[in-house]
């Protein structure tokens, strides 16, 4: 199992999901420009309890790649002083060697943060930073779109960008609705296999990404896997199961981490007979975008919708 998949599965234990935002590869500057100072002190409900923030934070440390993207999308980028080593977007984010799975308290404190954002608190960072009077906002992946939009609101409240967060969430909803509306009706009911890595870890329709793809009318072969119910929505399938299921589509979320392509898939024993391979319906995705629930999930949905249109003869 590659490290990205391991991090994804560890995230399952804390609460799973993804989030959506701008369909462009850059933060929505129109939303960012509409920042609202909000009011402080403020109490924000998070996975680690009610977090009280005394004043507008001017030194934020983000240990969540998704939260990093969201913070910049709502106009709070100038308040971010350090981000974890996986926060590679936007490019101007102050990337460090920090890691939420193995947080270095001394290194975090050295940035003198007045707010730390994490994707989960399995390491007990909330308690460890309490001694330094540093509030920690835990925002694990959302289970539904409604939860996801709620994360924007929480970050808006916590950073003083309430209106910008509301605007961004509304923008996301509109984009998703348009993509779903434009999706070819002929694709409804077609099946797919979603690959997290080349060891065949996948997702079921109970996960956020499964629900998002379900909006396009697609059916997930992993739902019928023997381990689907016991895996928390992230079963490890077998090659035999996948070939026998004969999916219409294969979506590869392991192109960067594991070098998987339409060619490597076609070269797997027996896979060349699958409908997805025969019809050229193997779609490579950007690993990072596919594994985050922030401002580029709409890019992911757009990529899938575009592939559906192309193979249905649409434009």
C-alpha positions, 0 to 999 in steps of 0.5 A: 500500500502506498503512503497516499492510500495509507493516509486516506485509509487512516483518514477513514478512521477519523471520518471520511469524505471530500469537499468541493469548490472552484472548478478552476485550478486556482482559488476563486478570487471573487469569493476571496475578495468578499472577505468579512471580518466576522466578530471575535471572540468566536466559538466554532464547533469542530470534531474535537469539540467547541473551539474558542478563538479569542481574536482574528488569527494572524498566524495559522498553521494548517496541517491539512492539505484540504484546509490549506486550499480552502483557507486560500479560497476564502481569502485567508491565505495571508494569515497562513504562516506554515502548512504541512509537507503535503500542502502543495497547492496553492504553490505559494503556500508556505510549505514545511516538513510538518506532518499531521500524522506525526506532529512535532509540537516544538516545531509547530509552536515555533511558528507562534500560531494563534490557530492550528487546523488539522484533518483529525486529532488522532495524535491528541494534538489538541491536548498537547497544544492546550498547554501553549494556549493554542486552539486546534480546529479539527476538520476531518473529511466530510461525509456528505456535501452538506457537511463539506459546505459546513467546513467552509462556514467553520473556517470562515468563522474561525478566520474572519472570512464569513461572507467569503466562505458563504459565497464560495460554498454557494459557488460550489453548489452551483458548479456541481449542479451545472455539471450534473445537469450537463452529464450525458443521460446515456451514461446513467447506470454505467458501472465503474471501478475507482482505483486508489492504488495498484493493489486494488484498494477502492471506494464504495458508494458510501464514501464521499467520492462514491456519492459524488460520482453517483451524482452522474448516474454511475454505479460502483462495482465495489458495492458488491465486493465481499469486503464492502460492508466491513471495510468502512467503504474502502475495500481491497478488491481482487483482480479477479473480482474487477475483471469479472465485474467488467466495469464500463469505466475505470478511474485511476486515482494512482497516476502520480503515486504509482504510475498507473495509466491506460497502458499499464491497466491494459497490460494487466492479465485479463484486463484487455477484455474489459469493456472499459479497456476495449472502449478506451474508457480508462480515465487518469485522475490527479491523485492529489485532487482525487484524495482531497475534499477541498477547492478542486473536487469540482475539477475531478467531477468535471474531468469525469463528466468530460470523459463521459461526454466524449465517449457518448459522442457529446461535446 
